[in-house]
C-alpha cells in the first residue's frame, strides 16, 4: 500500500494540477478529429499540436524530483498511457493516406480512451484533496432533492462512445417510479461516473453492463453489474491506495476510495459482490428522505 502523507500529497497535487489542463486539451483536440469533417491538412495540424503537448508533458516528467514512491508510481502510470497515445497519433500521420476512414477513427478513439483514463486519474487525485478544508475538517455537501435516474442517464450518454469502442452495451433497467434522493448533485455524478467507467474498463469486448435502479427501504439503490473477470476472493477495493491487477487492467484504488467517502458523506452505503469468471456488481444506495431535518 502506498503511503500518502502531507509532504508527498502536496507534491502529487502540484503535479496533477499541472497535468490537468494539457490532458483536457488533448481530449478536446482528439474529439474534434473524430467527430468533425476535416481536411488532411487540418488533421495533420491538429495531430502535430497533440504530439507537441505530449512532448512537453514528457519533458516535464524529466524535471520532476522523485522524492517518494507515490509520485514515482503515478508518473510511471501516466508515462505508460502517454506512450500509447503517442504511438496512436504517430500511426495516424505516418499511415494517413493509406488508412480507411474507419481505421483512422478507431486509432483516434483508442487514443481518446487513454487520454480520458489519464484525465480521470488526475481528476481523482485532485478530488482526494477536497475531502479536507484548510483546517482539516471534512468538506460539507450541498444536499438537495436530485433525480438519480437522470444522473445515470447523463453518465450513460457520456460513456456510450467509449463503450462502443469495446462493443459493450450499456443497459439501463428501472424498477420503480420514484428515483429522487437527498444528495449532493455533483458528488452523485462523480460516484456514478466512477462506477460506470470502471465497469467499462474491466469488461472484455462484446459484453454488456447492466445498470439497475430502484427504491429499497427508504433508499434509492443503483447496481452496476459488469461481465468482467470477477474476483476469486474479497479485496480491499475501497482503500487508498492499493495498486492491483484485475484481469488485464491495472487499478490504483483512488476512484473507489473517493466513491466510498462521497457516499458515506451523504449517509449512503456502497459495497460490491463478485464471483470469479462471472463479473462484479457494485451497489450504491442514497437516502430518499432528508436526514438533516
GUTORRO-305559 format. One line per field, with one value per atom (N, C-alpha, C): residue number from 1; residue in one letter; atom name; x, y, z. Coordinates in steps of 0.02 Angstrom, whole numbers, m for minus. Layout:
n = (NUM:...)
res = (A:...)
atom = (CA:...)
east = (X:...)
north = (Y:...)
up = (Z:...)
***
This chain:
n = (1:1:1:2:2:2:3:3:3:4:4:4:5:5:5:6:6:6:7:7:7:8:8:8:9:9:9:10:10:10:11:11:11:12:12:12:13:13:13:14:14:14:15:15:15:16:16:16:17:17:17:18:18:18:19:19:19:20:20:20:21:21:21:22:22:22:23:23:23:24:24:24:25:25:25:26:26:26:27:27:27:28:28:28:29:29:29:30:30:30:31:31:31:32:32:32:33:33:33:34:34:34:35:35:35:36:36:36:37:37:37:38:38:38:39:39:39:40:40:40:41:41:41:42:42:42:43:43:43:44:44:44:45:45:45:46:46:46:47:47:47:48:48:48:49:49:49:50:50:50:51:51:51:52:52:52:53:53:53:54:54:54:55:55:55:56:56:56:57:57:57:58:58:58:59:59:59:60:60:60:61:61:61:62:62:62:63:63:63:64:64:64:65:65:65:66:66:66:67:67:67:68:68:68:69:69:69:70:70:70:71:71:71:72:72:72:73:73:73:74:74:74:75:75:75:76:76:76:77:77:77:78:78:78:79:79:79:80:80:80:81:81:81:82:82:82:83:83:83:84:84:84:85:85:85:86:86:86:87:87:87:88:88:88:89:89:89:90:90:90:91:91:91:92:92:92:93:93:93:94:94:94:95:95:95:96:96:96:97:97:97:98:98:98:99:99:99:100:100:100:101:101:101:102:102:102:103:103:103:104:104:104:105:105:105:106:106:106:107:107:107:108:108:108:109:109:109:110:110:110:111:111:111:112:112:112:113:113:113:114:114:114:115:115:115:116:116:116:117:117:117:118:118:118:119:119:119:120:120:120:121:121:121:122:122:122:123:123:123:124:124:124:125:125:125:126:126:126:127:127:127:128:128:128:129:129:129:130:130:130:131:131:131:132:132:132:133:133:133:134:134:134:135:135:135:136:136:136:137:137:137:138:138:138:139:139:139:140:140:140:141:141:141:142:142:142:143:143:143:144:144:144:145:145:145:146:146:146:147:147:147:148:148:148:149:149:149:150:150:150:151:151:151:152:152:152:153:153:153:154:154:154:155:155:155:156:156:156:157:157:157:158:158:158:159:159:159:160:160:160:161:161:161:162:162:162:163:163:163:164:164:164:165:165:165:166:166:166:167:167:167:168:168:168:169:169:169:170:170:170:171:171:171:172:172:172:173:173:173:174:174:174:175:175:175:176:176:176:177:177:177:178:178:178:179:179:179:180:180:180:181:181:181:182:182:182:183:183:183:184:184:184:185:185:185:186:186:186:187:187:187:188:188:188:189:189:189:190:190:190:191:191:191:192:192:192:193:193:193:194:194:194:195:195:195:196:196:196:197:197:197:198:198:198:199:199:199:200:200:200:201:201:201:202:202:202:203:203:203:204:204:204:205:205:205:206:206:206:207:207:207:208:208:208:209:209:209:210:210:210:211:211:211:212:212:212:213:213:213:214:214:214:215:215:215:216:216:216:217:217:217:218:218:218:219:219:219:220:220:220:221:221:221:222:222:222:223:223:223:224:224:224:225:225:225:226:226:226:227:227:227:228:228:228:229:229:229:230:230:230:231:231:231:232:232:232:233:233:233:234:234:234:235:235:235:236:236:236:237:237:237:238:238:238:239:239:239:240:240:240:241:241:241:242:242:242:243:243:243:244:244:244:245:245:245:246:246:246:247:247:247:248:248:248:249:249:249:250:250:250:251:251:251:252:252:252:253:253:253:254:254:254:255:255:255:256:256:256:257:257:257:258:258:258:259:259:259:260:260:260:261:261:261:262:262:262:263:263:263:264:264:264:265:265:265:266:266:266:267:267:267:268:268:268:269:269:269:270:270:270:271:271:271:272:272:272:273:273:273:274:274:274:275:275:275:276:276:276:277:277:277:278:278:278:279:279:279:280:280:280:281:281:281:282:282:282:283:283:283:284:284:284:285:285:285:286:286:286:287:287:287:288:288:288:289:289:289:290:290:290:291:291:291:292:292:292:293:293:293)
res = (X:X:X:X:X:X:X:X:X:X:X:X:X:X:X:X:X:X:X:X:X:X:X:X:X:X:X:X:X:X:X:X:X:X:X:X:X:X:X:X:X:X:X:X:X:X:X:X:X:X:X:X:X:X:X:X:X:X:X:X:X:X:X:X:X:X:X:X:X:X:X:X:X:X:X:X:X:X:X:X:X:X:X:X:X:X:X:X:X:X:X:X:X:X:X:X:X:X:X:X:X:X:X:X:X:X:X:X:X:X:X:X:X:X:X:X:X:X:X:X:X:X:X:X:X:X:X:X:X:X:X:X:X:X:X:X:X:X:X:X:X:X:X:X:X:X:X:X:X:X:X:X:X:X:X:X:X:X:X:X:X:X:X:X:X:X:X:X:X:X:X:X:X:X:X:X:X:X:X:X:X:X:X:X:X:X:X:X:X:X:X:X:X:X:X:X:X:X:X:X:X:X:X:X:X:X:X:X:X:X:X:X:X:X:X:X:X:X:X:X:X:X:X:X:X:X:X:X:X:X:X:X:X:X:X:X:X:X:X:X:X:X:X:X:X:X:X:X:X:X:X:X:X:X:X:X:X:X:X:X:X:X:X:X:X:X:X:X:X:X:X:X:X:X:X:X:X:X:X:X:X:X:X:X:X:X:X:X:X:X:X:X:X:X:X:X:X:X:X:X:X:X:X:X:X:X:X:X:X:X:X:X:X:X:X:X:X:X:X:X:X:X:X:X:X:X:X:X:X:X:X:X:X:X:X:X:X:X:X:X:X:X:X:X:X:X:X:X:X:X:X:X:X:X:X:X:X:X:X:X:X:X:X:X:X:X:X:X:X:X:X:X:X:X:X:X:X:X:X:X:X:X:X:X:X:X:X:X:X:X:X:X:X:X:X:X:X:X:X:X:X:X:X:X:X:X:X:X:X:X:X:X:X:X:X:X:X:X:X:X:X:X:X:X:X:X:X:X:X:X:X:X:X:X:X:X:X:X:X:X:X:X:X:X:X:X:X:X:X:X:X:X:X:X:X:X:X:X:X:X:X:X:X:X:X:X:X:X:X:X:X:X:X:X:X:X:X:X:X:X:X:X:X:X:X:X:X:X:X:X:X:X:X:X:X:X:X:X:X:X:X:X:X:X:X:X:X:X:X:X:X:X:X:X:X:X:X:X:X:X:X:X:X:X:X:X:X:X:X:X:X:X:X:X:X:X:X:X:X:X:X:X:X:X:X:X:X:X:X:X:X:X:X:X:X:X:X:X:X:X:X:X:X:X:X:X:X:X:X:X:X:X:X:X:X:X:X:X:X:X:X:X:X:X:X:X:X:X:X:X:X:X:X:X:X:X:X:X:X:X:X:X:X:X:X:X:X:X:X:X:X:X:X:X:X:X:X:X:X:X:X:X:X:X:X:X:X:X:X:X:X:X:X:X:X:X:X:X:X:X:X:X:X:X:X:X:X:X:X:X:X:X:X:X:X:X:X:X:X:X:X:X:X:X:X:X:X:X:X:X:X:X:X:X:X:X:X:X:X:X:X:X:X:X:X:X:X:X:X:X:X:X:X:X:X:X:X:X:X:X:X:X:X:X:X:X:X:X:X:X:X:X:X:X:X:X:X:X:X:X:X:X:X:X:X:X:X:X:X:X:X:X:X:X:X:X:X:X:X:X:X:X:X:X:X:X:X:X:X:X:X:X:X:X:X:X:X:X:X:X:X:X:X:X:X:X:X:X:X:X:X:X:X:X:X:X:X:X:X:X:X:X:X:X:X:X:X:X:X:X:X:X:X:X:X:X:X:X:X:X:X:X:X:X:X:X:X:X:X:X:X:X:X:X:X:X:X:X:X:X:X:X:X:X:X:X:X:X:X:X:X:X:X:X:X:X:X:X:X:X:X:X:X:X:X:X:X:X:X:X:X:X:X:X:X:X:X:X:X:X:X:X:X:X:X:X:X:X:X:X:X:X:X:X:X:X:X:X:X)
atom = (N:CA:C:N:CA:C:N:CA:C:N:CA:C:N:CA:C:N:CA:C:N:CA:C:N:CA:C:N:CA:C:N:CA:C:N:CA:C:N:CA:C:N:CA:C:N:CA:C:N:CA:C:N:CA:C:N:CA:C:N:CA:C:N:CA:C:N:CA:C:N:CA:C:N:CA:C:N:CA:C:N:CA:C:N:CA:C:N:CA:C:N:CA:C:N:CA:C:N:CA:C:N:CA:C:N:CA:C:N:CA:C:N:CA:C:N:CA:C:N:CA:C:N:CA:C:N:CA:C:N:CA:C:N:CA:C:N:CA:C:N:CA:C:N:CA:C:N:CA:C:N:CA:C:N:CA:C:N:CA:C:N:CA:C:N:CA:C:N:CA:C:N:CA:C:N:CA:C:N:CA:C:N:CA:C:N:CA:C:N:CA:C:N:CA:C:N:CA:C:N:CA:C:N:CA:C:N:CA:C:N:CA:C:N:CA:C:N:CA:C:N:CA:C:N:CA:C:N:CA:C:N:CA:C:N:CA:C:N:CA:C:N:CA:C:N:CA:C:N:CA:C:N:CA:C:N:CA:C:N:CA:C:N:CA:C:N:CA:C:N:CA:C:N:CA:C:N:CA:C:N:CA:C:N:CA:C:N:CA:C:N:CA:C:N:CA:C:N:CA:C:N:CA:C:N:CA:C:N:CA:C:N:CA:C:N:CA:C:N:CA:C:N:CA:C:N:CA:C:N:CA:C:N:CA:C:N:CA:C:N:CA:C:N:CA:C:N:CA:C:N:CA:C:N:CA:C:N:CA:C:N:CA:C:N:CA:C:N:CA:C:N:CA:C:N:CA:C:N:CA:C:N:CA:C:N:CA:C:N:CA:C:N:CA:C:N:CA:C:N:CA:C:N:CA:C:N:CA:C:N:CA:C:N:CA:C:N:CA:C:N:CA:C:N:CA:C:N:CA:C:N:CA:C:N:CA:C:N:CA:C:N:CA:C:N:CA:C:N:CA:C:N:CA:C:N:CA:C:N:CA:C:N:CA:C:N:CA:C:N:CA:C:N:CA:C:N:CA:C:N:CA:C:N:CA:C:N:CA:C:N:CA:C:N:CA:C:N:CA:C:N:CA:C:N:CA:C:N:CA:C:N:CA:C:N:CA:C:N:CA:C:N:CA:C:N:CA:C:N:CA:C:N:CA:C:N:CA:C:N:CA:C:N:CA:C:N:CA:C:N:CA:C:N:CA:C:N:CA:C:N:CA:C:N:CA:C:N:CA:C:N:CA:C:N:CA:C:N:CA:C:N:CA:C:N:CA:C:N:CA:C:N:CA:C:N:CA:C:N:CA:C:N:CA:C:N:CA:C:N:CA:C:N:CA:C:N:CA:C:N:CA:C:N:CA:C:N:CA:C:N:CA:C:N:CA:C:N:CA:C:N:CA:C:N:CA:C:N:CA:C:N:CA:C:N:CA:C:N:CA:C:N:CA:C:N:CA:C:N:CA:C:N:CA:C:N:CA:C:N:CA:C:N:CA:C:N:CA:C:N:CA:C:N:CA:C:N:CA:C:N:CA:C:N:CA:C:N:CA:C:N:CA:C:N:CA:C:N:CA:C:N:CA:C:N:CA:C:N:CA:C:N:CA:C:N:CA:C:N:CA:C:N:CA:C:N:CA:C:N:CA:C:N:CA:C:N:CA:C:N:CA:C:N:CA:C:N:CA:C:N:CA:C:N:CA:C:N:CA:C:N:CA:C:N:CA:C:N:CA:C:N:CA:C:N:CA:C:N:CA:C:N:CA:C:N:CA:C:N:CA:C:N:CA:C:N:CA:C:N:CA:C:N:CA:C:N:CA:C:N:CA:C:N:CA:C:N:CA:C:N:CA:C:N:CA:C:N:CA:C:N:CA:C:N:CA:C:N:CA:C:N:CA:C:N:CA:C:N:CA:C:N:CA:C:N:CA:C:N:CA:C:N:CA:C:N:CA:C:N:CA:C:N:CA:C:N:CA:C:N:CA:C:N:CA:C:N:CA:C:N:CA:C:N:CA:C:N:CA:C:N:CA:C:N:CA:C:N:CA:C:N:CA:C:N:CA:C:N:CA:C:N:CA:C:N:CA:C:N:CA:C:N:CA:C:N:CA:C:N:CA:C:N:CA:C:N:CA:C:N:CA:C:N:CA:C:N:CA:C:N:CA:C:N:CA:C:N:CA:C:N:CA:C:N:CA:C:N:CA:C:N:CA:C:N:CA:C:N:CA:C:N:CA:C:N:CA:C:N:CA:C:N:CA:C)
east = (42:0:44:29:69:50:99:88:79:23:10:9:69:72:69:73:62:114:177:230:221:213:207:139:89:23:27:63:70:107:160:197:152:112:67:14:m13:m65:m38:22:53:62:86:97:31:m21:m86:m118:m113:m140:m104:m39:m1:m22:m44:m62:m134:m177:m248:m265:m237:m252:m228:m165:m144:m182:m201:m239:m309:m338:m404:m399:m344:m333:m326:m290:m281:m348:m389:m456:m498:m498:m537:m515:m450:m424:m439:m434:m447:m521:m564:m636:m653:m618:m628:m610:m553:m532:m580:m612:m658:m725:m751:m821:m829:m776:m782:m757:m787:m764:m709:m647:m589:m548:m510:m464:m401:m362:m300:m253:m248:m204:m225:m290:m315:m302:m311:m300:m226:m182:m110:m90:m119:m104:m126:m187:m211:m168:m152:m110:m43:m12:52:46:m9:m20:m24:m59:m65:3:42:108:154:145:186:168:104:82:110:106:133:208:244:316:330:291:301:288:237:222:280:307:363:424:435:491:480:417:401:418:403:419:493:536:608:633:595:617:591:550:520:572:572:615:576:593:555:577:543:562:527:477:440:406:386:358:291:253:187:194:239:249:277:324:354:299:254:201:155:130:81:112:173:207:220:238:251:187:129:66:49:61:46:93:156:203:180:154:130:74:24:m32:m11:34:57:95:134:170:122:69:19:m16:m33:m65:m19:45:95:98:99:103:41:m17:m79:m77:m55:m54:m1:55:108:81:47:18:m31:m68:m116:m82:m25:10:47:84:125:84:24:m16:m80:m85:m149:m174:m131:m152:m176:m153:m172:m225:m245:m293:m365:m408:m480:m506:m558:m586:m602:m629:m648:m588:m531:m471:m441:m444:m421:m460:m526:m569:m555:m543:m529:m465:m412:m350:m360:m399:m412:m455:m501:m543:m501:m452:m407:m364:m340:m301:m344:m407:m453:m466:m473:m484:m426:m365:m306:m302:m319:m318:m369:m429:m481:m461:m425:m401:m352:m305:m257:m292:m340:m375:m415:m446:m485:m439:m380:m332:m311:m295:m275:m333:m393:m452:m465:m459:m473:m422:m359:m308:m322:m341:m358:m419:m467:m527:m513:m461:m443:m429:m398:m380:m442:m497:m558:m592:m569:m602:m588:m537:m522:m515:m542:m532:m463:m445:m379:m370:m425:m419:m423:m426:m425:m494:m547:m614:m639:m687:m714:m756:m758:m797:m872:m911:m984:m1014:m1067:m1100:m1164:m1184:m1243:m1302:m1343:m1396:m1459:m1484:m1546:m1582:m1644:m1682:m1658:m1630:m1599:m1629:m1643:m1667:m1607:m1599:m1542:m1545:m1607:m1614:m1585:m1600:m1573:m1497:m1470:m1397:m1366:m1398:m1373:m1377:m1433:m1441:m1389:m1373:m1322:m1254:m1236:m1172:m1169:m1224:m1226:m1215:m1248:m1239:m1167:m1134:m1065:m1018:m1036:m991:m1013:m1065:m1088:m1035:m1001:m950:m891:m871:m816:m834:m896:m918:m920:m937:m941:m872:m819:m752:m739:m766:m758:m820:m867:m929:m966:m971:m1006:m1073:m1125:m1192:m1203:m1224:m1244:m1319:m1344:m1416:m1443:m1492:m1523:m1589:m1598:m1660:m1688:m1747:m1778:m1838:m1840:m1891:m1947:m1932:m1982:m1990:m2040:m2053:m2018:m2007:m1975:m1900:m1863:m1790:m1756:m1792:m1765:m1733:m1676:m1642:m1617:m1604:m1575:m1499:m1466:m1395:m1363:m1298:m1261:m1258:m1285:m1291:m1223:m1173:m1108:m1072:m1079:m1048:m1080:m1146:m1181:m1156:m1149:m1123:m1055:m1010:m942:m942:m986:m992:m1013:m1067:m1092:m1042:m1009:m959:m902:m879:m825:m845:m905:m927:m940:m970:m984:m919:m874:m810:m769:m770:m735:m764:m830:m863:m842:m838:m815:m742:m702:m630:m615:m650:m635:m676:m721:m760:m723:m723:m696:m739:m715:m754:m814:m865:m925:m965:m968:m1006:m1059:m1096:m1148:m1134:m1156:m1155:m1227:m1253:m1322:m1323:m1363:m1369:m1441:m1451:m1518:m1528:m1589:m1606:m1676:m1683:m1747:m1749:m1809:m1818:m1814:m1778:m1770:m1761:m1813:m1810:m1784:m1820:m1805:m1738:m1715:m1653:m1665:m1629:m1626:m1563:m1574:m1518:m1500:m1435:m1410:m1361:m1367:m1321:m1289:m1223:m1186:m1152:m1177:m1153:m1115:m1053:m1014:m1005:m976:m961:m886:m851:m778:m752:m687:m656:m681:m708:m730:m671:m686:m634:m642:m586:m588:m595:m574:m578:m586:m615:m626:m562:m565:m509:m529:m480:m493:m502:m559:m570:m576:m595:m609:m552:m495:m439:m393:m370:m323:m254:m203:m202:m173:m208:m183:m177:m120:m111:m124:m165:m179:m201:m192:m214:m282:m327:m392:m401:m397:m397:m335:m343:m287:m277:m316:m313:m279:m255:m220:m261:m269:m309:m265:m275:m238:m280:m346:m389:m415:m393:m414:m488:m513:m583:m630:m619:m663:m655:m595:m584:m628:m629:m671:m745:m765:m835:m858:m820:m839:m847:m799:m802:m859:m871:m927:m994:m1002:m1065:m1078:m1027:m1036:m1047:m1019:m1029:m1103:m1139:m1210:m1254:m1225:m1260:m1286:m1250:m1270:m1228:m1236:m1199:m1171:m1113:m1084:m1049:m1057:m1025:m1022:m989:m985:m993:m1014:m1018:m985:m945:m908:m899:m894:m881:m832:m780:m729:m759:m744:m767:m837:m872:m941:m953:m901:m908:m918:m929:m935:m994:m1030:m1084:m1066:m1070:m1062:m1131:m1145:m1209:m1196:m1238:m1235:m1306:m1315:m1381:m1378:m1428:m1434:m1500:m1500:m1561:m1615:m1676:m1733:m1754:m1754:m1777:m1719:m1737:m1687:m1669:m1611:m1593:m1573:m1566:m1546:m1604:m1666:m1724:m1748)
north = (m60:0:62:109:170:219:251:298:368:400:468:514:540:587:659:708:777:802:778:802:776:710:685:699:711:731:798:846:912:907:867:858:829:780:747:794:836:884:935:960:1008:976:915:878:870:850:837:901:955:1018:1039:1026:1042:999:937:891:899:927:929:968:1026:1069:1038:1017:987:924:882:822:840:890:913:938:972:996:939:887:828:795:788:758:799:865:908:904:906:904:836:783:716:708:734:731:769:824:862:820:783:741:683:659:603:625:680:697:751:788:841:817:843:827:876:851:894:874:922:908:875:846:813:862:923:974:991:998:1016:959:897:840:835:843:840:896:955:1011:996:969:952:897:847:791:816:862:890:930:965:1002:954:898:848:818:800:772:821:885:936:938:935:935:874:815:754:761:789:800:847:900:947:914:870:834:786:753:708:746:806:847:868:881:898:840:778:720:716:735:731:779:832:883:869:818:803:773:796:766:712:649:593:578:610:605:548:517:464:418:360:307:328:369:388:424:472:511:466:423:377:333:308:263:298:357:391:419:444:467:409:351:293:272:276:258:307:371:422:416:400:388:331:278:220:240:276:296:347:392:442:408:356:320:287:256:226:278:335:389:414:424:448:401:336:287:289:298:303:364:421:483:480:447:438:395:341:298:336:381:422:461:491:533:492:441:401:362:340:297:329:396:429:416:422:416:345:296:227:199:241:218:231:180:195:238:274:321:285:225:187:171:154:138:201:256:320:338:331:346:298:235:185:203:223:242:302:350:410:393:346:326:291:251:219:271:320:374:413:425:462:423:357:315:322:320:328:398:448:517:527:499:504:466:411:373:415:448:491:549:580:638:618:559:535:522:494:482:548:598:664:696:692:722:689:623:588:607:613:632:702:747:815:814:771:767:741:699:674:733:784:843:879:872:909:881:824:795:833:876:914:987:1029:1101:1117:1180:1200:1186:1184:1171:1097:1054:982:951:990:962:936:890:861:913:907:953:941:990:984:975:936:927:968:987:1028:983:966:917:948:916:937:875:884:829:821:763:751:688:692:634:591:535:491:460:445:416:461:526:572:576:569:569:508:451:390:395:421:428:475:528:576:542:502:467:416:379:330:363:419:456:477:497:518:461:400:343:298:316:274:264:319:314:271:280:241:167:152:83:52:92:67:44:75:56:m17:m41:m111:m152:m123:m157:m181:m136:m150:m115:m151:m122:m97:m35:m7:m11:m54:m69:m42:1:31:m2:m22:m55:m15:12:47:7:m6:m49:m9:48:89:155:194:259:316:309:362:352:400:394:456:491:552:538:568:561:629:637:699:690:718:707:770:768:821:802:844:828:814:854:847:783:768:708:645:645:588:575:629:621:588:612:584:511:494:425:379:397:355:354:410:414:365:363:317:244:227:157:133:176:156:152:200:198:137:119:59:m4:m6:m65:m73:m17:m20:m41:m13:m27:m101:m133:m201:m253:m231:m278:m296:m360:m379:m351:m354:m331:m376:m348:m386:m411:m371:m389:m336:m346:m297:m274:m213:m187:m170:m201:m190:m142:m89:m38:m38:m56:m61:m4:24:75:60:64:50:83:85:108:48:55:m2:23:13:30:101:150:221:241:201:217:208:246:234:192:132:85:82:87:78:19:m23:m79:m74:m75:m75:m143:m185:m254:m263:m286:m298:m373:m391:m460:m469:m436:m439:m502:m503:m564:m585:m537:m553:m564:m578:m587:m654:m688:m754:m749:m693:m682:m608:m590:m519:m478:m419:m372:m308:m271:m207:m155:m157:m117:m42:m24:46:81:47:77:114:171:212:203:186:170:99:53:m15:m33:m26:m46:m121:m141:m211:m223:m285:m304:m338:m319:m351:m369:m434:m455:m429:m396:m368:m294:m267:m196:m187:m125:m108:m55:m65:m19:13:79:113:124:113:117:186:238:306:316:295:307:278:215:183:211:233:269:331:369:428:411:358:337:323:284:265:326:372:431:478:485:528:499:433:401:407:393:396:468:516:586:605:572:586:534:497:446:389:373:317:256:205:143:122:89:62:m3:m53:m117:m152:m209:m246:m321:m357:m429:m454:m507:m530:m605:m634:m705:m714:m754:m764:m791:m756:m777:m755:m723:m702:m627:m591:m518:m493:m427:m393:m345:m340:m292:m243:m178:m127:m98:m94:m67:m2:47:110:131:153:174:246:285:355:363:402:410:449:423:457:518:511:565:612:671:720:707:676:657:716:776:835:866:850:882:841)
up = (0:0:0:m44:m49:7:35:90:63:82:59:119:137:193:166:210:190:141:148:104:33:26:m43:m72:m28:m53:m89:m60:m91:m158:m160:m223:m277:m257:m304:m330:m286:m306:m356:m343:m388:m457:m457:m520:m558:m522:m555:m581:m544:m569:m633:m638:m697:m757:m744:m798:m821:m779:m794:m858:m865:m923:m989:m995:m1059:m1077:m1027:m1042:m1068:m1038:m1062:m1134:m1150:m1218:m1268:m1249:m1293:m1307:m1255:m1263:m1311:m1303:m1346:m1419:m1431:m1500:m1532:m1493:m1521:m1539:m1497:m1512:m1576:m1587:m1649:m1709:m1705:m1761:m1774:m1720:m1728:m1757:m1731:m1747:m1801:m1817:m1867:m1935:m1987:m2055:m2073:m2073:m2081:m2142:m2167:m2223:m2196:m2242:m2223:m2188:m2216:m2186:m2116:m2104:m2037:m1987:m2010:m1966:m1947:m1995:m1981:m1933:m1941:m1897:m1825:m1817:m1750:m1720:m1761:m1737:m1712:m1749:m1729:m1664:m1655:m1592:m1533:m1543:m1489:m1473:m1525:m1513:m1477:m1492:m1458:m1383:m1367:m1297:m1261:m1293:m1263:m1251:m1300:m1292:m1233:m1226:m1170:m1103:m1101:m1039:m1021:m1072:m1059:m1034:m1060:m1037:m965:m946:m877:m830:m852:m812:m796:m844:m835:m780:m767:m719:m649:m642:m576:m530:m469:m418:m382:m395:m369:m297:m250:m180:m143:m174:m139:m189:m164:m207:m238:m204:m229:m296:m299:m360:m415:m397:m446:m476:m434:m458:m507:m489:m532:m596:m591:m651:m699:m673:m715:m751:m717:m749:m804:m792:m843:m902:m890:m944:m989:m957:m995:m1042:m1017:m1058:m1112:m1094:m1143:m1201:m1185:m1237:m1286:m1260:m1304:m1346:m1315:m1353:m1408:m1391:m1440:m1500:m1487:m1541:m1586:m1557:m1597:m1642:m1615:m1655:m1710:m1695:m1746:m1803:m1787:m1839:m1882:m1851:m1889:m1945:m1928:m1976:m2028:m2004:m2049:m2100:m2079:m2123:m2146:m2139:m2152:m2223:m2272:m2342:m2359:m2320:m2334:m2286:m2238:m2189:m2213:m2208:m2219:m2162:m2177:m2127:m2062:m2066:m2006:m1962:m1994:m1956:m1925:m1960:m1933:m1870:m1874:m1817:m1759:m1776:m1724:m1685:m1721:m1688:m1643:m1667:m1626:m1565:m1573:m1517:m1463:m1484:m1437:m1401:m1439:m1409:m1359:m1378:m1335:m1271:m1276:m1217:m1168:m1193:m1150:m1120:m1160:m1135:m1080:m1088:m1037:m974:m982:m924:m883:m917:m882:m848:m885:m857:m795:m797:m740:m680:m693:m640:m607:m649:m623:m585:m613:m580:m513:m509:m447:m393:m412:m363:m336:m380:m359:m312:m327:m286:m216:m209:m142:m96:m122:m83:m57:m93:m75:m13:13:71:134:132:192:176:221:215:243:240:264:338:378:450:466:413:424:432:430:437:370:374:313:276:211:171:183:170:177:108:105:40:39:m20:m31:m49:0:m10:m40:m92:m124:m149:m169:m198:m270:m285:m350:m382:m447:m484:m504:m469:m481:m551:m574:m641:m694:m690:m740:m737:m677:m669:m704:m694:m726:m802:m826:m899:m928:m891:m914:m919:m868:m867:m924:m934:m988:m1055:m1066:m1129:m1139:m1085:m1090:m1108:m1088:m1099:m1156:m1191:m1246:m1299:m1319:m1371:m1347:m1285:m1258:m1255:m1237:m1234:m1304:m1353:m1422:m1447:m1422:m1443:m1427:m1370:m1349:m1365:m1403:m1420:m1358:m1309:m1246:m1245:m1227:m1221:m1150:m1143:m1077:m1072:m1028:m1023:m958:m962:m903:m888:m825:m803:m743:m749:m692:m669:m604:m574:m542:m511:m477:m513:m491:m521:m486:m421:m382:m380:m407:m409:m379:m335:m306:m238:m227:m163:m140:m76:m50:m46:m96:m105:m134:m139:m175:m249:m291:m362:m394:m378:m409:m385:m320:m294:m324:m330:m360:m431:m469:m537:m537:m494:m493:m469:m423:m399:m456:m489:m544:m602:m615:m668:m654:m592:m574:m582:m559:m561:m633:m674:m743:m783:m774:m810:m791:m726:m704:m736:m740:m770:m843:m879:m949:m952:m909:m909:m898:m851:m832:m870:m914:m954:m1018:m1036:m1101:m1158:m1218:m1276:m1286:m1319:m1338:m1278:m1225:m1166:m1152:m1098:m1078:m1006:m992:m924:m907:m855:m834:m775:m782:m731:m707:m644:m615:m565:m563:m514:m487:m420:m389:m320:m291:m222:m177:m120:m75:m4:38:109:121:95:104:73:25:m11:m85:m125:m197:m209:m235:m246:m320:m334:m401:m401:m451:m459:m528:m530:m594:m599:m643:m649:m715:m710:m771:m782:m839:m855:m861:m815:m815:m783:m765:m739:m670:m632:m565:m518:m455:m404:m370:m359:m328:m252:m223:m152:m138:m80:m65:m67:m95:m96:m61:m36:m4:m59:m92:m152:m138:m77:m62:m23:m17:20:m26:m4:m42:m13:m49:m119:m124:m157:m162:m236:m266:m336:m343:m391:m400:m472:m494:m561:m556:m603:m608:m681:m696:m766:m799:m857:m893:m878:m832:m815:m748:m738:m675:m638:m573:m533:m480:m468:m415:m353:m358:m299:m283:m317:m299:m311:m370:m387:m336:m315:m267:m197:m181:m118:m115:m170:m174:m170:m207:m207:m136:m99:m31:13:9:52:33:m32:m54:m32:m41:m23:52:92:165:188:153:170:164:119:109:145:193:232:189:137:94:109:68:75:8:9:m53:m37:m80:m72:m140:m141:m204:m192:m243:m243:m307:m301:m359:m358:m417:m424:m482:m470:m520:m584:m639:m705:m722:m675:m688:m679:m663:m659:m588:m584:m520:m522:m466:m458:m403:m419:m368:m351:m287:m264:m227:m240:m203:m186:m124:m101:m76:m95:m74:m35:19:60:23:25:m6:35:101:145:162:185:206:278:291:358:401:371:410:447:426:458:517)
***
